[in-house]
Amino acid sequence: SKARGIDLAIDKVVADIELNIDKLLSPFICVSYAGDMDVLLNNPAYLRLVDLVKGKRIKLVVTPMCVAGGIVLGLGCVSVAYAARASFNEEANKELKNSTSV
């Protein structure tokens, strides 16, 4: 999903991970950030993610975004990757139908 601003973007991703934490297919969550890593590492939503994975045998991998990604996506872009089983979300399904209907 797309969101403007690091706070909103990380918050949305962490909320999604919270819903899917028990459905992970791999024990890794990868986070990359295009910018000063201290901005990411001190972000309240990111700290919530750190707390979420504590004691769950999940490895949080945090790296600076590659230069090409930073150039294409822009300074302050955050990318989070994880593999989880798909879950049915009634509200998201309604939004998808509404956005694709003519």
C-alpha positions in Angstrom: 0.0 0.0 0.0 1.1 3.6 -0.6 1.2 6.2 2.2 2.6 9.7 2.4 5.2 10.4 5.1 7.3 7.9 7.1 5.1 7.9 10.2 1.9 7.0 8.3 3.7 4.5 6.0 5.4 2.6 8.9 2.2 2.7 11.0 0.2 1.1 8.2 2.7 -1.6 7.6 3.1 -2.4 11.3 -0.7 -2.6 11.6 -0.8 -5.1 8.7 2.0 -7.2 10.3 0.2 -7.2 13.6 -2.8 -8.8 11.8 -0.6 -11.3 10.0 2.2 -12.1 12.6 0.9 -15.6 13.2 0.6 -16.3 9.5 4.3 -15.7 8.5 5.7 -18.3 6.2 9.3 -17.2 6.9 10.7 -15.9 10.2 12.1 -12.8 8.6 10.8 -9.2 8.3 13.0 -7.0 6.1 12.9 -3.2 6.4 14.9 -0.8 4.3 14.9 2.9 4.5 16.1 5.6 2.2 17.5 8.2 4.5 19.1 8.8 7.9 18.7 5.4 9.7 18.3 7.2 13.0 15.0 8.6 11.7 13.7 5.1 11.2 15.2 3.5 14.3 13.6 6.2 16.6 10.2 6.1 14.9 7.4 5.1 17.3 5.7 2.8 14.8 9.1 1.1 14.0 9.7 0.7 17.8 6.2 -0.9 18.0 7.4 -3.4 15.3 10.6 -4.1 17.3 8.4 -4.9 20.4 6.0 -7.0 18.3 8.7 -9.4 17.1 10.4 -9.7 20.5 10.3 -13.3 21.8 8.6 -14.6 18.6 11.6 -16.2 16.9 11.3 -13.6 14.1 14.4 -11.8 12.8 13.9 -8.2 12.0 16.5 -7.3 9.2 17.0 -3.5 8.9 19.1 -2.0 6.1 19.6 1.2 4.3 17.8 1.2 1.0 20.1 0.7 -2.1 21.0 3.9 -3.9 18.9 3.1 -7.0 15.8 2.5 -4.8 16.4 5.7 -3.0 16.7 7.7 -6.2 13.7 6.1 -7.8 11.4 6.1 -4.7 12.8 9.2 -3.0 14.3 10.2 0.3 12.4 8.9 3.3 10.9 5.9 1.5 10.5 2.8 3.6 10.1 -0.7 2.3 9.0 -3.7 4.3 9.0 -7.2 3.0 7.7 -10.4 4.6 5.9 -13.6 3.5 2.6 -14.5 5.0 -0.4 -16.6 4.1 -3.1 -14.5 2.6 -6.0 -13.7 4.9 -9.5 -12.6 3.9 -10.3 -9.0 5.0 -13.9 -8.1 4.3 -13.3 -4.3 4.5 -10.3 -4.4 2.2 -12.3 -6.6 -0.3 -15.1 -3.9 -0.3 -12.6 -1.1 -0.9 -11.0 -3.1 -3.8 -14.4 -3.7 -5.4 -15.3 -0.1 -5.1 -12.0 1.2 -6.5 -12.2 -1.1 -9.6 -15.9 -0.7 -10.4 -16.8 1.5 -13.3 
